Amino acid sequence: MTIDLNIPKYTLLYVEDEAHIRMVTKMFLEPYFTKIYQAENGIEGLEAYREFKPDIIITDIEMPKMSGLEFCKNIRKEDKITPIIITTAYTSVEYLLEAVSLNLIKYLGKPLKEEELIESLEICFEQLESANPSVVRLTQELYYDTFNRSLSTKNKLISIPSSQQLFLDILIKNKNRVVSYTEIEYDIWYDKVMTQDSLRTLVRKLRKVVGKETIENISKTGYKIRLFEN
């Protein structure tokens, strides 16, 4: 599978306690991600993971308050799938065995090398692509391309506003769970305040295009998408 690293599609959580390393590495990683969330230790990392649900995680091992391995163990209790890359200044067979048992993508020595980091990212992206194909089927005749953010039938493209595209993106990316109102507000109204009326209007207009049964409202919680099944 060929992955175009020049077109960012995913979000990253980067957990590193050393501010200088975190700043330099973040600058290097920024071209490859739509958003990078940061944390200084495992406790902050766990909070950020639960709030933002990043697509990929990179974490150091040796950190105060909660180590990277403890952080990963906590993630794996809730999530067996999200790709995780772990970094450390110390090589250790014990760490390596722990990394394998936690189903981590890569164990990288510090200082980080660009080539190894890029190789690790490619593995993560390929894993995400295989688990989440870019074209999904919403109804018997309606398809949505998450890569190009285009809605189509067999015969034509259907134009929808960017807010509806973003809404479909977040629902499809999290197709196996309910997306909370807070997550929707952050992704779509990130620089404004989301009102219940504005959300209902967005959903009502989108349902006219994709069908009411495709977007399910979970009372007092959020929304969930129902993809077409053959």
C-alpha positions in Angstrom: 0.0 0.0 0.0 1.4 3.4 -0.9 0.8 6.2 1.6 1.2 9.8 0.6 2.8 11.5 3.6 2.4 14.9 2.0 -1.4 14.8 2.6 -2.1 14.7 6.3 -5.3 12.8 7.3 -4.8 11.8 10.9 -4.3 13.2 14.4 -1.5 12.5 16.8 -1.0 12.5 20.6 2.6 13.1 21.5 3.6 12.5 25.1 7.1 13.6 26.2 8.3 15.2 29.5 11.3 17.1 28.1 10.0 20.4 26.7 12.8 20.9 24.2 12.5 17.4 22.7 8.8 17.8 22.6 9.0 21.1 20.7 11.6 20.0 18.2 9.9 16.7 17.4 6.4 18.3 17.2 7.8 20.8 14.6 9.2 17.8 12.6 5.9 15.9 12.8 3.5 18.8 12.1 3.5 18.3 8.2 2.2 14.7 8.6 -0.8 15.4 10.8 -4.0 17.5 10.8 -3.6 18.1 14.6 -1.0 17.2 17.2 -2.0 17.1 20.9 0.7 17.2 23.5 1.2 16.0 27.1 4.1 16.1 29.6 3.5 12.7 31.3 1.4 9.6 31.3 -1.4 11.1 33.4 -1.8 14.1 31.1 -1.5 11.8 28.1 -4.3 9.5 29.4 -6.6 12.6 29.9 -5.8 13.9 26.4 -6.4 10.4 24.8 -9.8 10.2 26.4 -10.7 13.7 25.4 -9.4 13.8 21.8 -9.3 10.1 20.7 -6.2 10.6 18.5 -5.5 8.3 15.6 -1.8 7.7 16.6 0.1 8.0 19.8 3.9 8.6 20.3 5.1 8.4 23.9 8.3 8.4 25.8 8.9 5.7 28.4 10.8 7.4 31.2 8.4 10.1 32.5 7.3 11.4 36.0 3.9 10.7 37.5 3.1 7.8 35.1 5.6 6.1 32.8 5.0 5.6 29.1 4.6 1.8 29.6 1.9 2.4 32.4 0.3 4.9 30.1 0.2 2.3 27.2 -1.2 -0.4 29.6 -4.0 1.9 30.5 -4.7 2.7 26.8 -4.7 -1.0 25.9 -7.4 -1.7 28.6 -9.7 0.5 26.6 -8.3 0.4 23.1 -6.5 -2.5 21.4 -6.3 -0.9 18.0 -4.8 2.7 18.1 -1.2 2.5 16.8 1.4 3.4 19.5 5.1 4.3 18.9 7.2 4.3 22.1 10.5 6.1 22.5 13.3 5.8 25.1 16.9 6.9 25.7 17.6 3.5 27.2 17.7 0.2 25.5 16.3 -2.7 27.6 15.2 -6.2 26.8 12.5 -5.8 29.5 11.1 -2.7 27.8 11.2 -4.4 24.4 9.3 -7.4 25.6 6.7 -5.1 27.3 6.4 -3.2 24.1 5.7 -6.4 22.1 3.1 -7.6 24.7 1.3 -4.2 24.4 1.0 -4.5 20.6 3.1 -1.4 20.0 4.1 -0.4 16.5 7.7 0.5 17.1 10.2 0.8 19.9 12.5 3.8 18.9 15.8 4.8 20.6 16.5 8.4 21.4 17.7 10.7 20.0 15.1 10.0 17.3 16.3 9.4 13.8 14.2 10.9 11.0 14.3 7.8 8.8 13.2 5.5 11.6 10.4 7.9 12.7 9.1 8.2 9.1 9.2 4.4 8.7 7.2 4.0 11.9 4.7 6.6 10.8 4.2 4.8 7.5 3.5 1.6 9.3 0.9 3.4 11.5 -0.7 5.0 8.5 -0.9 1.7 6.6 -2.5 0.1 9.7 -5.1 2.9 9.8 -5.8 2.7 6.1 -6.4 -1.0 6.2 -8.7 -0.7 9.2 -10.5 2.4 7.8 -10.9 2.4 4.0 -11.2 5.8 2.6 -14.5 5.1 0.7 -17.4 3.9 2.8 -21.0 3.0 1.8 -23.7 5.0 3.5 -26.7 3.5 1.8 -27.3 1.1 -1.1 -26.4 3.8 -3.6 -24.6 6.5 -1.6 -20.8 6.6 -1.0 -18.6 8.9 1.0 -14.9 9.4 0.2 -13.2 10.5 3.5 -10.0 11.2 1.7 -11.5 13.7 -0.8 -14.5 14.5 1.4 -16.8 13.8 -1.5 -20.3 12.3 -1.4 -21.5 10.4 -4.5 -23.9 8.0 -6.1 -23.0 5.8 -9.0 -23.8 8.6 -11.4 -22.9 11.9 -9.8 -21.2 13.8 -7.1 -23.3 15.4 -4.4 -22.2 18.8 -3.0 -22.5 19.3 0.8 -21.2 22.1 3.0 -17.9 21.7 4.8 -19.6 21.5 8.2 -21.6 18.4 7.0 -18.4 16.9 5.6 -16.7 17.4 9.0 -19.7 15.8 10.7 -19.5 12.8 8.4 -15.8 12.5 8.9 -16.0 12.3 12.7 -18.9 9.9 12.7 -17.2 7.6 10.2 -13.9 7.7 11.9 -15.7 6.6 15.1 -18.2 4.3 13.4 -18.1 1.8 16.2 -19.2 4.1 19.0 -21.3 7.2 19.8 -19.6 10.5 19.2 -20.4 12.9 22.0 -21.7 16.4 21.7 -18.5 17.8 23.1 -16.4 16.0 20.4 -18.7 17.3 17.7 -18.5 20.9 19.0 -14.7 20.7 19.2 -14.3 19.4 15.7 -16.8 21.5 13.9 -17.4 24.6 16.0 -13.8 24.7 17.4 -13.6 28.5 17.4 -17.2 29.2 18.2 -20.0 28.1 20.5 -22.2 25.2 19.3 -25.9 25.7 20.1 -28.5 22.9 20.1 -30.3 24.6 17.3 -27.3 24.8 15.1 -26.5 21.1 15.6 -30.0 20.1 14.9 -30.1 22.1 11.7 -26.9 20.6 10.5 -28.1 17.1 11.2 -31.6 17.7 9.7 -30.1 19.0 6.4 -27.6 16.2 6.2 -30.3 13.5 6.9 -32.2 14.9 3.9 -29.2 13.8 1.8 -28.0 10.6 3.4 -31.3 9.4 5.0 -32.6 9.7 8.5 -31.7 6.1 9.4 -28.0 6.7 8.6 -27.5 9.1 11.4 -28.7 7.9 14.8 -29.2 10.3 17.8 -28.4 8.8 21.2 -30.4 10.9 23.6 -28.4 13.2 25.9 -25.1 11.7 24.5 -24.4 12.3 20.9 -24.7 10.7 17.4 -23.7 7.5 15.8 -23.5 6.5 12.1 -25.1 3.4 10.6 -23.1 2.3 7.6 -24.8 0.2 4.9 -24.3 -3.6 5.2 -24.7 -6.0 2.3 
